[in-house]
Structures are given as structure tokens and as C-alpha cells.
């Protein structure tokens, strides 16, 4: 295009990125139409970019037959997502951006370390609970929910309703999850029978070793003590978690199910699943953890975390080409869909477990 002196650093420009294989196939046919260009568009990468740098180059020995020996090279950075014309999502505040979730990259920064089930687990994930502007509530001012789970011995497995059983004995049951999360799990399980649920509702453990509602507060070596429905004791870096409020579950792929296809072929494409998630303010992301040997493992996290909403639903709008108008509207309003969910964290004064045993 020669030396374009009208382009300035910081300017926003629209960019269309095409699938090169489709372009070459169309070129060989000798007939490229507008509708064909639409089918060639790589929507996830196309959109508005900002010019970060400009370089004007002069080729003295021009072997490419260009009209001008000058050329202009641009360094572009991403500003807006998804492509122009797509529905704009409500933005998420900086305080809600938890651990820099990268849905499509398949990782979560600062995800910590996870060790086997009855030893310490150190996992600061994107599922950490955000108070969403609510007030910290002293536990002494609350009436404990008598659900048959709180107040039980943390090391004892809970009696599980038949409807809450999930599969093999290795998997955790759905006990204690909110009904909205159970609905999402069952739809996903129907789509992908070969998935395993590895984490669901967790409870804080109190000074007497009982399950209690709210944030974890008994700690050891800087890690907070929790228990799941199977009676497994776990220690976490962060006292906050959506799991502690029954608002999150984690899954992995079982043998015969590709991990990446769970998201790309099912979660992002199933309008029935997406409708259930959108109406209840539930989103998903990929979290990555590291075991004692240094091996990295990934799992999908589903929850009401504010910090993952924008990335997830923006991806849905960019990838799902068969959204219904009603679902698209639900997605637009997804940030307001959490009315009725836990808004106030239940917090207590931290207690050192070693002091209790002294």
C-alpha cells in the first residue's frame, strides 16, 4: 500500500482475518463472492485493533513488482472483543478480574499446586469467591442452615441422595450444590457422558472438626482447612471459594473424551446448556493446577464467579452461530442474573489448627 502517512499510533482500525486454506481454494475456483468471504472469516481473531507501532520501509531492490517501493508495516494490539457488530457485553470491573482467566488459552494464572486428596492442597483458582460488593457478615449473626450437612463430622462421608450420585466412587457427589448448578451438571453429563466431576460443594471445617457454612478460617501453615462430601480433608491457600457456597463444580475428561472438545463442541454450542447457565449467572473457564511432581493438569470450572463471566460469554457470542434471540438477550443480561445468590461472605476470625491441638 506504499507509505501511508495518514496512519497514526493509537488509531483504531477494523481487521478481517481470513482462513488461508479457504481463500486459496476459492482462488483456484476463480470466483470469489461476498458470501464466500463471510464463510472465510476467522471471527475469533477478526475485529477492532489498535495501532501500537508504525514502520515505513523502503525496498531499493524490489523483486515483488509493487507499484511503490515503500511499504507500511503495523504492529497491532487487541482492544475490543468480539468482532464489530456483535453484541456488547457488560464490562467487568477490575476488582472482579480473578487470576487473569484465559478461557481459550486453556490456563489460569497463579493456579497454585494440588496434591493428593488426604494431604495438603494448595490451589488458588479462578473459583475464589468474590463478595460482589456485599458486606462481610459475622457468623454469630447468622442462623445456620439445617441441611443435614452442616454440623456433621468433617471426616465422615455424607449420606448421599440417589439424585446426587455422579458415577464412580472416585467422583464427588452433588450434595450441597445449588439446584441451578446441579441442572447445569446434568445437562453437560448428558452431552458428554465421559466426564468426571472432581470437585463440587466444600465446607469450612470449624475448631471441633465439624462442617460449617461460610469461608474457611481454621488454618495450618498458612493454608485453610476444608472438607468435601466424601469426608476428605483439604487445605487451600485462599479462604474464599464459590465451592464453599455450593456455587461451583469442576470436571475433567474421562477416557474416550477429548478435553478440548468438551468446551468447543458441547459447552459453547449447546443452547439448552447455555440457557440454563445464562439465566443463573453461571460461567465456565479452564483452570490449571500442578501436582507434587510438577506435572500440570487442567480441569473445567463452572461457577458464579464474576471474574470469568466476561471472557466466557464473549467467547459464546463469537463462536456460537445459532444463538436464539431469547438466549442472546439472556447473555446480554447475564451479569444481573445472580439475584438471589449468596451476596455476603460469611467470615470468622482465623484460628491456627496447631493451637487447637496443643
N, C-alpha and C positions, 0 to 999 in steps of 0.2 A: 504493500500500500504506500510505499515511499516514506518520506519523512513527514509524519503527521505532527505538526507543531501545535495543533489545537487540543491535543490530549494533555490533561493535567493530572498530576499526582493527587489522589483523594477523590477523583471523579468516579461516580458510579456508572457502570455500563452493563447492559444485558449481554449474556453469553449463552449461545446454544452449543452444546457438546453432542456430537452425533456418534452413533455406533459405526465404527470404521468398516466392519465387515458388511453391514447393510448398505453403506454408501458405495462400497466397491461393487457389490452385487447389482445395485441399481445402475451404476455407471456402465457396467457391462451390458445391461439391457438397453442402454441408450435412451431411456425415457424416465426422467425423474419428475414426479408431480409433487404438488404441495402436500397431498395426503401422505405420500411416501415419506416426505421429510418429517412429518409428525411421527410416523412409526419408527423413524431412525433416531429420534431424540432420546438422549440419555437423561431422563428427568431428574434423577438424584443428584447429578453434577451440574446441570444447567441452572441458570438463574442470574441474579444480580451479583456482580463482583465489584470490588473497589480497587482502583489502580494504586498499587503500592510503590511502583517504580517504573520509570520510562527510560529506554535506551535507544538512541538513534545510531544506526550502523551504516557505514559506507563500504560497499564492496567494490574495490578497484578492478578485480578480475571477476566479473560477473559471468558465471557459466550457466546461469539458470534462465537467461533470456528475459529478465524482468524489464519492465518499462523504465523503472528508475533503479539506479544503483544504491539508492538509500532504502533502508528498511527500518521499521519501528518495532521494538520488542517491549512487551509489557509484562510486569510482574503483578499478578492479580491475587487478591486475598478475598476470602469469602465474607460476605456481610449478611445477606438475607437467605432464608431457607423456609420454604421450598421455592420452586420456580415461580416467576411472575405470573399473576393471575390466579394462583392457588389461594385457598382460604387462609387468612392470617390467624394465628393462634394468639391467645392472651399470653403476654410475656410473663416469665417467672422472675421474681426478684432475686437479687444476688444472695440474700440470706437463705434462699431455698435451693441454691445450686449445691447439692451434696456430692462431694468426692468426684466432681468432674465426670459424670456418667457419659460414656461413649457407646451408644447403643450399637451402631453399625460396626464400630471398630472391634467390638467383642471384648471390651475390657472395662474395668472400673479402677481408676487411680486410687492408690492408698488403700487397697482392699485388705491388707494385713495377711495374717497367717492362720490357717486352720489345722488343728491336729486331731488325732483320733477321738472318738466320741466320749470316752470317760476320762480323757486328760484335758489339759487346758486348751481352749480355743481362743484365738486372738484374731477377730475378724471385724474390722471397722468397715462396713459395707455401705453401699448406697441406700440400704434399707434403714439407716439410722432415723429415728423418729424426730421430726421437726414439730415444734409446738404450734406452728402455723399462726403465730400471733397470740395464742392463748396464754392463760396465766398458769404459772406453776401452782399446783394445788397440794396442800399439805395432806398427807394420807389420813391424819387424825380427824379431818373434817369430812371424810368420805365414808359412806356405808359400803362395805364390801359386797360384791355381787355373789350371791349364794348359787353358784352354778354347778356345784358338786365337784369343782376342780380346785378353786382357791381354798387354802387351808388344809390341803392334803399333803402328805409326806412327799417331799420333792423327789426322793429316790424310788418311790413306788410308782409303778405304771398305773395309769388311769384306766378305769373301765371304759371301753370304747363302744359307742353305739354302732350297730351294724352299718348305718348310713355313713359313718365317719371312717370306716376302714378303707384303706387305699390300695392294698395289694400284698406284697410280701412282708414278712416280719421285719425286714431291714428298713422298710419305709416307715415314716412317722404318720400317724393318723391325722384327720382333720379336726380333731377335738379342740374346741376353744376358738376356732376361726369364726369370723363373722359369716353369716349366711351368704353375703354377697361374694366373698372370696371363695366359699365352697362352690357356688354356682359357676364361677369362672374356672375353677379347677376341673369340675365335672365336664364342662364343655370341651376344655382342652384335652382331657383324658379321652373323650370320645373321638376327637380329631386324631390324637396321637396316642394310641394305647400303650406304646412302648416308651413311656416316660416314667420317671421315678421321682417322688416327692421326698426331698431330703431335709426340709425344714418347714415348719408350719407355726403354730402358736407356741410361744415360750412364755414362761412365768419367771418373775423375780423370785429369789429364794430369801426368806427372812432369817432372823437370828436363830430361830428354833428349827430351821431346816424345812419350813413349810412353803408351799407355793402361795404367792400373793400377787395382787394386781399392781400394775404400775411399773415404773422404771426400776432397774436393778440398783441395789445400794450396798449389799454385802460384797466386799472386795477382798482379793488376795493378790499380793504382788502387783497391785495396780489394775487387776482385771476383775470384772464384775460377774457375780455368780447368778446363773440362770438354770432352769430345768425345762425339759420338754415333756410331752405327754407320755413318753416311754420311761420316764424316770431317769433319764441321762442328765448328769450334771455337766454344765459347760461354763466356761469363763470367757468373757468378751471384753475387748478394750473399751467399748463405749457402753454407758448405762442406758442409752436411749435406743429404741428399735421399734419399728412397726410390728414386728413379731410379738412384742410384749403386749400389744393391744389387739391381737387377733386380726391384724390388717395386712398380713403379708404371708406368702409362702414361696419356697424355692424348689425348682425342679432341675433334673438333669435328664439326658437321654439314656435309655437302656439299650441293650444290644439289639441291633437291627434298625435303630432310628438315628438318622444323621442329626447332629446337634444343631447345625446352622439352619437346616430346613424347618425346624420347629418354629422358628421366628419368621423366616421368609416365605414359607409355603403354607403355614397354618395361622399363626397369630396375626400377622399383618394382612391376611386375606379373608379370614372367616368373619363375615359381617355379624353373624349371630354372637360370636365371642366378643367382638369389638363393641357391639351394642351393650352387652352386659357390663363390660369394663367401663365404657364411657359414662353410662348412667350412674355409676357408683364411684367415679373418680379413681379408677384403678388403672395403673400403667405397668409397663414392664421394661426391664433392662437386663443386660448381661453383666454379671459380676464375676470377678476372677480372684481366686484365693491361691495360696501357696502352702503346701504341706511341709512337714519337718525335713523332708529330703530335698526341698527346693522345687519340687515339681508343681507346675501351675495347673489348676483345674478351673473350669468355668461352670457356672450354673445360671439359669434364668430366675430372676427375682420379679415376682408380681406383688404389687402393693399400692397403697395410697400415698406413697412418697411424693411430695410436691416437687422435689428436685429432679425427678425423672419424667414428669408429665410432658414438658415441652418437647424434649428430644423424641419421646416415643410417638406422640400424636402427630408431630410434624412428619415423622417417617411414614406413618399410616397414610397421611394425606398425599405424600409424594409417591408412594408405591402402589397403594390400592386404587385401582382404576374403576372399580364397580361399587363405590360407596353410594348408598341411597341418600336422598336429600335429608331424610329424618336423621340418619346416622351422622351425616356431615354437620348438621346443626348441633347434635349432641356432642360431637367432638369440639366444636367451637365453644361450647359451654362447659367443657369438662372440668375446668378449674373451679367451677362453682358447684360441682356435683357432690362434694363431700359433706354437705349439710347433714347433720345428724351423726357424723362420725366423731370419734374422740378428738376434742379440741384442746383439752387441758391435760398436760402431763401430770402424772401422779408421782411426786418425788418425796424422798425421805433423806434424812441425814446419813451420809456414808458411814459404814461400820466395817472395821477390819476383822476378817474371819479369824485370824490368828489370836486376836484379843479375846474372842468368844471362847476359844478352846484352851485359853491359858488357865 
